[in-house]
Amino acid sequence: MTETVPDTAPTQELPDFPAPRSGACPFAPPPDLLKLHDTDKSVLRVRSWDGTTPWLVLTHAAQRAILADPRMSANIGAPGYPHTTAAMKAHAGEMQPSINNTDGAEHVRWRRMLTSSFTRHRMRRLQPAIQQITDDLIDRMLDGPNPTELNEALSLPLPSLMICELLGVPYEDHAFFQKHAGVTNAVNRTPEENAATAGALRSYIARLIEAKMDDPDEDVLSDLGARIKAGELSLEEAAPLGHILLVAGHDTSANMITLGTALLLQHPDQLAALRENSGDPDYVAKAVEELLRYLTLPHLLARRAVVEDLDFEGVTIRAGEGVIASLPAANWDPEAFPDPGALALDRSASHHLAFGWGPHQCVGQQLARIELQVVFGTLFRRIPTLRLAAGLEDLSFKEDSQAYGIYELPVAW
Ligand code: HEM
């Protein structure tokens, strides 16, 4: 069990996970996490918020190995699973099986439900719509008040509109699902808030799917409705899947747009290079990979329970213990990314783990990439004088959320 005190050190001497970020450099992973790379260990015990002592997998190579290992389970109800929050722990036993918490053949079945909806080709076809929405939002920004708040003006509406379009969810309801996505991702949410939010979102999605079973369209919820009719899936299974896509599909990309903009505004040389090369899709694509690496917004992931003993990188990890593959640690591993603290938009960073690794790697990564390429290729070209309208020290960073970000980013031009 993760509660086991390690042989080598008393619990109180173990590093805390997560460690706090530095106020001086809030874009970088926590300094105490990065220091662990100097220990030459790729796996070590850490102390979690609830006093348990899961294994932390640190290096890029070790994380790729562990996240692809079939002895790891994503089932949050499995013994030893290292929960991120008290709410998650409280509800672990009642969590319905879905794409993000199943393993092996059961997980493959869930992934197959989405294969045809998320092909690279289908995502590429969305590019003109993403460009149009980005240009419209920037037009509106330029016609509106200056300064303005970037989440409201651009970062949230773009991915929300796109995920609504893809799923077939009415955008008029965005205030409702954005509020619930915020609760879903908050680390300090109570078990009661968690249950209320999940219930509200699932009944909302279930109602939409039922309507689409009678009147289908070309969207993911209609695809799920067709699978229900074909007997491949039940409505009780489809609703949580729609819920996961709706939450994962807008909050993550939104946080990347805001964080990436703030980071670039701190690096004028890199920003100038991006602006100069904004007509070159290959340069912009590389720049987006570097931003994803540097910022690694799923900063508390990836987490697994061990279902069978394994000898790994010089330690024995037992069934019933927890494993945290810290994605920011992998993406700042100097062996994989030399001089990781240097933001270098032209480096080859596409082997980063910001979308995870192994069977649970992000389903929406192609959509996220296209959204980010369009935004970062357009925003600074259209508004070359864009600047922060607040001091870095006045910004409130989302350390308490599963997706790192900035609550409000005032910008001016
Ligand atoms: C910048 C944006 C995004 C980032 C950084 C991101 C990151 C991740 C990561 C790290 C995982 C793996 C978690 C694990 O192994 O435990 C994941 C899984 C997932 N993501 Fe994303 N994601 C992003 C955008 C999206 C979008 C746009 C969608 C949907 C349209 C999406 C849907 C999903 C789903 C359904 C899973 C679960 C896959 C599975 O467990 O098999 N994500 N994401």
Residues whose N, C-alpha, C, O or C-beta is under 5 A from the ligand:
A	BS01	HEM	I99 N100 L245 A248 G249 T252 S253 M256 P298 A302 R303 L353 A354 F355 G356 P359 H360 Q361 C362 V363 G364 Q365 L367 A368
